[in-house]
Amino acid sequence: MFKKKKNNSLERRVTQHFRDNTGKQYNYKEVSGVLNIKDTKTRDEIIKILNRLTTEKILSSPSKGKYTLVKASKDYYQGTLDVTSTGRGFVICEDLEHDIMIPKNNINRAFQGDLVEVYVYKRKQKSGAFEGEIVTILERKKTQFVGVLQIEKNYAFVLTRGPRMYTDFFIDKKQLDGYTNGDKVLVEYTDWPKRADSPYGTLIESFGPPGETNTEMHAILSDYGLPLHFPDEVEAAANAIDQSIRPEEIKKRRDFRDTLTFTIDPKTAKDFDDALSFKVLGKDRFEIGIHIADVSHYVQPNSVLDQEAYDRATSVYLVDRVVPMLPEVLSNGVCSLRPHEEKYTFSAVFTMNSKGEVLEEWFGKTVIYSDHRFAYEEAQELIETQAAKVSKEISLTGAAYTVSNDLLKGVLTLDEIAKKLRIKRMKNGALSFDRVEVNFILKEDDTPESVYFKTSKDANKLVEEFMLLANKQVASFAGNRKTPLPFVYRIHDEPDADKLNNLQMVVSNFGYKLDLKTKDVSKSLNVLLSDIQGKQEQNLIDTLTIRCMSKAEYNIDNIGHYGLAFNFYSHFTSPIRRYPDVMVHRLLEHHLAKQKVKDPDSIQAACVHSSQRELIATKAERDSIKFMQIKFMEDKIGKTFEGVISGVTDRGIYVELVENKCEGMIRIKDITGDYFNYDDKAHALVGERTKKRYQLGDSIDVSVLKADLIKRHLDFKLEEK
């Protein structure tokens, strides 16, 4: 005998009525009237629902026949909504071990990222998680959305549906003047009336036709709430800065203008926020300076420049443009350590030997003069040839030139010491991610002409090691004492155990081992990362390993940095593009002057804000790469490529192309020859009849079926080898 199915829809409507009218009492006739229910059968059902809700202590009955909501705090929680691609959601709540699962029909007009109040039902899922229903939207995460304008005769919609957005926006026809059907637009959420199927929106601006590079880049920035321009008052404040190097200021600083100093940066760099100085002190003793642009000298606390830098918190690097944290006059001008110019800097200066040991250290304000600017390729050529000549093919100027013997000795000695520092880090358990970075050569119209891969060579690692050293030693200065000083740390927790188990299973399919029983898992991870170097599966395993890692973040409470194997670590070296580095400079200056920091809570709030902004910037940067990859593949419909399965879901398999690292999907409905089931434990699709398997990491051939620029999605078709 089957149990009679409950009328869940009616129960939700009844419950919602009481939640919308907290504190008020209603009898069954009044509830029926509000819900416009007139037939006797349904009114009888309402009586049963009221009694059931009273039994479950969701409602109480203060007087005979009257009901009111019992807001038992133990059943109500606050959290952040995460909407999945299937349409259901999860509310992430700090007070509960498991996330609260929210069915599609219980999301109740909340959007991705909203702070919500959720009612938790008594019943649990098999996983142990609770099921719930959103009852109140406490705070909208975002109110502006990007979509495509669809104009009808008397109204319009902005089509915003996507993996995490389940609705479109209704637009009144009075707003449509100056807008074109099919354009990509920005819409502001205004209201969502209870009886309306869609939320109402106000058009803010049009970005232009979808699919065009400029349109899509503006759309990406707006979608993440990232600014397109600096406010006039911020630009005015930047332009008013005194850019001169004053004798009275020099007297307050340690003078490095006569010490050999140079920068090493990408060819296309415009902002140079770090420089290296080198001086031989004696037998096996070297003075090595890491000089960082003194942004805090120009950006004073609570100024209009400081507030803008705080709000942005980071520069954003899209494929075709940079959205800087500071106006150009600062980032590319007064704070940029350009060659043959005197600049104010904040420096970490070390006396070191050839083993990479720090014998003495000094931190403080300085003034420098950069003798030379190297591109990474130029410094790399010096390291590889051990000669002072830079060839015309490598030279930034297009002409061959020769550097001084002192400059050559500086680069080569720093390279040797950097290699010792790196070996020491690896022995201590630092993880070695030499990831392949996807880059594009763009045409004049900013469309991609070709894809190339950027790898880290000795010159890159030289700079990296000395920046790491400065960051580590500055953090140690503040934290490595009985009573640590208030400071901004860059922390990185241990990896997720479940994800490591999953990684172990995946890499075993490729014939690799990962020992999770050892006390030093990081060393086993490094062996794995070393073994896959140059292999076809390197990018996939690198990606999966990174996904095991916790997210690095800023915090005033230090727990160390797992990935770097440092007990103390901070960000000191990039204040032009990261606000936490500006905070570190200010705090370090306070501590050096033995001044007390008054408000540690505000530092932590700035850490949380900066971590959040960094995450947003990373997502925007990934979206811009994804768009360029789709744009690059747009004219390759029907072409066949070799690929590696990079993800498996119940909807299909994701494939990364070996040739250019572009990723697309083969939908499960397009895989012919059998009915395929998803095996989540094995990360595979398995044929029901043939037992044919498509597993994470498998090599397959695919052809390009569709390149959707608007949704930023590639569809592939499986090709039999």
C-alpha positions, 0 to 999 in steps of 0.5 A, spaced: 500 500 500 502 506 497 502 512 502 498 518 499 503 523 497 502 530 501 500 536 497 507 539 498 506 545 494 500 547 498 504 546 504 509 551 502 504 556 500 501 556 507 507 556 511 510 562 506 503 566 508 505 565 516 512 567 515 510 573 511 506 575 517 510 573 523 506 574 529 499 574 526 494 569 527 489 566 522 484 561 522 483 556 516 478 560 513 482 566 513 488 562 510 484 559 505 481 566 503 488 569 502 490 563 498 484 564 494 482 557 495 474 556 495 473 548 494 471 544 500 476 539 498 482 543 498 480 547 504 479 541 508 487 539 506 489 546 509 486 544 516 490 538 515 496 542 513 495 547 519 494 541 524 501 537 521 505 544 522 502 545 529 505 538 531 511 539 527 512 545 532 512 550 526 506 553 528 502 554 534 495 555 536 494 560 542 487 560 541 482 555 539 482 555 531 487 560 530 494 559 528 501 563 528 508 562 526 513 559 531 520 562 530 524 557 533 531 559 533 534 552 532 530 551 526 532 557 522 539 559 520 543 564 516 548 563 511 550 564 504 546 561 498 550 557 493 546 555 486 548 549 482 548 548 475 542 543 476 538 549 479 538 547 486 542 550 492 546 549 498 546 554 504 553 554 507 552 556 514 558 556 519 553 553 525 552 547 521 557 541 519 553 540 513 551 545 508 543 545 507 540 543 501 535 547 498 531 544 492 529 548 486 522 550 488 524 552 495 530 557 493 524 563 493 527 568 489 534 568 492 540 569 488 547 566 488 551 569 493 545 572 497 545 572 505 539 568 507 535 565 512 533 558 511 528 554 515 531 547 516 526 541 516 527 535 521 528 530 515 536 529 513 538 526 506 543 520 506 549 524 506 547 527 513 545 534 510 539 537 512 534 539 507 531 546 508 527 552 505 529 559 504 524 564 508 528 571 508 533 574 503 537 578 508 542 581 503 543 581 496 550 579 494 549 583 487 544 587 484 547 588 477 547 582 472 549 582 465 545 579 460 542 579 452 537 584 451 531 581 448 525 586 445 518 584 444 512 588 442 510 591 449 516 589 453 523 586 454 527 581 457 534 581 459 536 574 458 541 572 464 540 564 465 546 561 466 549 555 470 548 559 477 542 564 475 535 561 474 531 567 471 531 573 466 529 580 468 523 583 466 524 590 462 518 595 461 518 598 454 519 605 457 526 604 458 528 601 451 530 608 448 537 607 445 537 600 446 538 595 441 535 588 440 540 583 442 545 587 445 549 585 451 547 589 457 547 591 464 541 590 468 539 593 475 535 588 480 529 593 482 524 588 485 520 581 484 513 582 486 510 575 489 505 574 483 511 575 478 514 570 474 520 574 473 524 579 477 523 587 474 530 590 472 532 597 470 537 597 464 544 601 466 548 600 460 549 597 453 556 594 452 554 592 444 553 586 440 555 580 444 561 576 442 566 582 440 572 582 444 571 589 447 563 587 449 565 581 452 571 584 456 566 590 459 561 585 460 566 580 464 568 586 469 561 589 470 558 582 472 564 581 477 562 589 479 569 591 477 570 598 475 572 600 468 574 607 470 577 611 476 572 616 479 575 624 477 576 625 484 581 619 484 585 621 478 585 628 480 588 626 486 593 622 483 595 628 478 596 632 484 602 628 487 609 631 487 613 627 483 620 630 485 625 627 489 627 632 494 633 632 498 630 633 505 626 626 504 633 623 501 636 624 508 630 620 511 632 614 507 638 609 506 641 611 499 642 606 494 643 610 488 650 608 487 649 601 488 648 597 482 641 596 481 636 593 476 629 590 474 627 584 471 620 584 468 616 581 462 617 584 456 610 588 456 610 590 463 609 598 464 609 597 472 616 595 475 614 595 483 621 591 484 628 592 483 634 588 485 641 591 488 647 587 488 654 589 492 660 584 493 662 585 500 668 581 501 670 573 500 663 570 500 659 575 502 654 579 498 649 585 500 643 583 496 637 588 496 630 587 494 627 594 493 619 595 492 616 601 490 614 606 496 607 606 494 605 608 502 609 614 501 604 617 496 598 613 498 596 616 505 591 612 509 584 615 509 585 619 503 581 618 496 587 614 493 587 610 499 580 609 499 579 607 492 585 602 492 582 599 498 575 598 494 579 595 488 584 591 493 588 588 487 589 589 479 585 585 475 589 582 469 584 580 463 587 577 457 587 584 453 587 589 458 589 591 465 584 594 470 589 597 475 589 598 483 592 605 482 591 610 477 596 610 471 600 616 473 602 612 480 602 605 477 606 606 471 609 613 473 611 615 479 611 609 483 614 605 477 622 603 478 623 605 471 631 605 468 635 611 469 630 614 474 631 616 482 625 612 486 623 612 493 623 605 495 621 600 501 627 595 502 629 588 505 636 588 505 640 582 506 647 580 507 648 573 504 653 568 502 653 563 496 650 558 500 643 562 500 644 563 508 642 570 511 647 573 515 644 580 516 638 583 515 635 590 514 628 593 513 627 600 511 625 606 507 630 607 501 632 611 495 634 607 489 637 609 481 635 603 477 641 602 472 638 597 467 631 594 465 632 587 463 626 583 460 626 576 463 628 573 456 634 578 456 636 575 463 635 568 461 640 569 455 645 572 460 644 566 465 644 560 459 650 563 455 654 566 461 656 572 457 655 579 457 652 580 450 644 580 449 643 578 442 638 583 437 633 577 437 632 577 444 633 585 446 628 589 448 630 594 443 631 590 437 639 591 437 644 587 440 648 590 446 653 588 451 652 589 459 658 591 464 662 585 467 659 588 474 652 587 471 653 580 469 656 578 475 650 580 479 645 577 475 649 570 475 651 570 482 643 572 484 641 566 479 646 561 483 644 563 490 636 563 488 637 556 486 640 554 492 634 558 496 629 554 491 633 547 493 632 549 500 625 550 500 624 544 496 627 540 501 623 543 507 617 541 503 615 546 498 610 544 493 613 545 486 608 547 481 611 549 474 604 550 471 604 551 463 600 558 463 596 560 457 597 566 453 595 569 446 598 573 441 592 578 439 591 582 433 590 589 432 583 588 433 584 584 440 582 578 437 586 572 438 591 570 432 595 564 436 596 561 443 602 560 446 605 557 453 609 561 458 613 557 462 618 559 468 625 559 467 631 561 471 630 568 470 623 568 472 625 563 478 631 568 480 626 574 481 621 569 484 626 566 490 628 573 492 621 576 492 619 570 497 625 571 501 623 578 502 616 576 504 618 571 508 623 575 512 619 581 513 613 576 516 618 573 520 620 580 523 613 581 525 611 574 527 617 570 530 617 573 537 614 571 544 609 577 543 607 577 535 606 584 532 600 585 529 601 584 521 598 581 515 600 574 513 599 570 507 596 564 510 595 557 506 592 551 510 593 544 509 590 540 503 583 537 503 584 529 505 578 527 501 581 531 495 588 528 496 585 521 496 581 522 490 587 525 486 591 518 489 586 514 485 586 519 479 594 519 478 594 511 479 590 511 472 596 514 469 601 509 473 604 514 478 604 513 486 602 518 491 603 516 498 598 519 503 601 515 509 607 518 509 608 524 515 611 528 509 605 528 504 608 534 500 615 530 499 610 525 495 606 530 492 613 533 489 615 527 486 609 526 483 609 533 480 616 532 478 615 525 474 609 528 470 614 534 467 613 535 460 608 529 460 601 530 456 597 529 463 602 534 466 597 540 466 591 535 468 594 533 474 597 540 476 590 542 476 587 536 480 593 537 485 592 545 485 584 543 487 586 539 493 590 545 496 586 550 500 585 557 498 591 562 500 588 568 504 590 574 508 589 574 515 592 577 522 592 570 525 598 566 522 598 559 521 604 559 516 604 557 508 603 550 507 605 550 499 611 554 500 613 550 507 614 557 510 612 558 518 611 566 516 609 569 510 607 575 507 606 580 501 611 585 501 613 586 494 607 588 490 604 594 493 602 597 486 597 592 484 596 589 491 593 593 497 595 588 502 602 589 500 601 597 502 598 595 509 604 591 510 609 597 508 605 601 513 605 596 519 612 595 518 614 602 518 610 602 525 613 597 528 620 599 525 619 606 529 616 602 535 609 605 534 603 601 537 598 599 532 591 601 535 586 597 531 587 590 529 580 589 528 580 593 522 586 590 519 583 583 519 577 586 516 581 589 510 584 582 510 578 579 509 576 584 504 582 583 500 581 576 500 574 576 497 577 581 492 582 577 490 578 571 488 573 575 484 579 578 480 581 571 479 574 569 476 574 575 472 581 573 469 579 566 468 573 568 464 577 572 460 581 567 458 575 562 457 572 567 452 579 568 448 579 560 447 572 560 445 574 566 440 580 562 438 576 556 436 570 559 433 573 558 426 575 551 427 568 548 427 569 540 424 577 540 426 579 534 429 584 535 435 587 530 440 585 531 447 585 529 455 579 528 459 579 533 464 572 532 468 567 527 468 560 529 470 553 526 469 552 531 464 558 529 460 565 529 459 570 535 459 576 535 454 582 539 454 585 539 447 593 538 448 595 543 442 592 549 445 589 547 452 582 549 450 577 546 454 570 543 452 564 538 453 562 532 450 554 532 452 552 525 454 546 525 449 551 525 444 555 519 445 553 514 441 553 506 441 550 505 448 547 508 454 552 511 459 552 511 466 556 516 471 560 512 476 562 518 481 567 514 485 571 512 478 570 519 475 568 515 469 562 514 464 561 507 463 557 503 458 551 499 460 552 494 455 559 495 452 562 497 459 566 502 455 569 507 459 571 514 458 575 516 465 578 522 467 585 522 464 584 518 458 586 520 451 581 521 446 580 525 439 574 530 438 572 535 433 569 542 434 562 542 434 560 549 436 563 555 439 558 559 443 562 566 445 556 568 449 555 562 454 563 561 453 562 554 452 565 549 447 561 543 444 566 537 442 564 531 438 567 524 440 571 521 434 573 514 434 581 513 434 
